[in-house]
Amino acid sequence: MNHPVNLDPSSRQRVRELGICPGVLTPGKLNAITDLENVRVGHFSLNEGADIRTGVTAILPHEGNIYQDKVPAAIIVGNGYGKLLGSTQVNELGELESPILLTNTLDAPRAADAIIEWTLSQAGNESVKSVNAVAGETNDGFLNNIRKRALQPDHFLKAIANSTRGPVSEGSIGAGSGTIAFGWKGGIGTSSRHLPAGLGGFKLGVLVQSNFGGILQMDGLPVGKLLDQYFLKDELASESADGSIIIILATDAPLSDRNLKRLGKRALSGLARTGAAMSNGSGDYVIAFSTAESVRRTAARREKITAYPELPNEQLSPLFQAAIEATEEAIYNSICMATSVEGYMGTIPALPLDKVEELIASRSGRG
């Protein structure tokens, strides 16, 4: 018998609806990574019985043949306690040639296998003999009986097939189904920034799979301390900050993999703003890529000497700021949109938004 899981987000709100608006730059229309017109996101959630709370989230950099039309990319390691498959080739060649799949730790190899199957099946890839599948993971072993390895190849392929443009579902869904952040329910979150025309008019979007600990602060408001739930509150909490986060960063600015690495490092500053501890047992990674068609490594361009456009270094600082802000807000959205979930080893409550609103009102003098 399936145990009911509250996945109805109607009682939840994104962080801007609560009155917290990190930073100074303007979000895109959707305030999501899919404000980048080429990016698609899909989920598959698996909630079975009393102990399976897991899933898959797929991110596609464009709708074409990704293997044939690779995108410049870079992967940044904040703390390397994780199993990010495909990272070495991305950083060696500066290219992403597959969808990105996010899932749980023990099913990450199956995610990679699904990416390989999907890539080999694409028209035009009949001669392909090597695929660098990029699969990220966080450990959802408290809410999910992770040793069952419940996800099957079709589940990963469904997440890819489900990928679309438009609004992105957040919270306890897909790869965020069983995750925990700051002791509350974590999950999938997203945000974006749109630079003004005078600064290039570029867009930048972030999607996160949050599953880590620390001392939650929201736009400087010490929520974790004020709600009496935080890392190192007492000696019994010494391991409560362990976990991981995968940050996916996309921009339509024409950037090389070198400057994508620089940009991705700034996402870690956004992570730090939320109060993340980046503890010994936390895997903190950023996967950054450009969606600009002018910098795609197409088959034709890879066969000859080619010049790619490159945003000058002096014009990167606004994008750096956008990466910090969008990452910070995406993490808040992942927590604010997550619902309470009962699973394998107990129940993880959702962040109490009513109490957060009271704290916001008190800070502004309205309480």
C-alpha positions, 0 to 999 in steps of 0.5 A: 500500500502506498503511503500518502506523500504531500506533494501539493505545492499550493500551500507553498510560496516562492521566496519573492512571494514572502517578500525576500528579493535577493540582490539588485538585478531583475529576474527573467519572466519565469524567474527560472533556468528556462528563461534561457530559451534553449534550456529544457527541464524535466522531472520523474518522481518515484514515491512508492510504499513507505520507503521510496522517495526519490527521482530524477531531474533532467536538464538539456542545454538545447533541443537539438543533438547535444552530442553533435552540437556540444556546448562550452561548459565547466565544472567547479568543485566546492567540496568534492565528497560526491560522485559527479560522473563525467566531470573530468572530460568536461573540464579537460575539453571544456564541452558538454555533450549530453543531457545532465541528469540529477538523482540519488547517490546509488542510482547515479551510474544508472543515470549515466547508463540512460544518458548513453542509451539516449545519446546512441539512439539519436539520429546522426549518432550512428557511429558514436563509440564514446559518450561522456554522460554527466550525472550528478547526485545527492544522498537522499538516504534518510527519506528514501531507502537508497539501498533498494536502488529503486530507479530503473532505466526507463525512469531516467529516460522519462525525465528526459522525455518530460523535459520542456520549456516554460515554468519549472516545478520546484520543491519535493519533486524529481531529484529533490523528492527525498532531499533535506536542507538545513534540517527542513525539506529541501528539493529542486529550486530555480531562479534567473537574472536578466541584465539590462541592455546597457550591460549586455542584456544577457540572461543567466539561470540557475537550478539547484538540487539542495540537500545540505546543512548549515545555519540558514539565513535568508537575505541576511535574516538569520532564520535558522538561529531564530527558529532554533534549528541550525548546525552546531546547536549542540554536540549532537548536531555535529553531523547535521550539515553533511549533504550535497548540492548540485548547482546548474548554471546556464547563460546565453552570454557567449563564454568560453569554458575558461570564463564559464569556470570563473562564472561558476565559482561565483555560484559558490558565493551564492551558496555561502550567502544562504548559510551553507556549511560546506561540511566534510561530507558535503558534495558541492558542485557547479555545472556551468554552460553557455547556450549561445549558438555562436559558441556551440562546438558543432561537428563542422566547427570541430573539423577546422580552425574556428574563431568563437566570439568571447565576452571580454573579461571586463564585461563579466562582473555583472554576470558574476553578480547575477550568478551569486543572486540567482544561486542564492534565490534558487536555494531559497525557492527549493526550500520554500516550495518543498512540502513535508515528506514522510519516508524511510526513516521518518518525516522531514517537515517543510520550512514553516513559511508562516514563521518566516513571514513573521520574522520578515515582518519583525525585521521590517518593523511591521510586527 
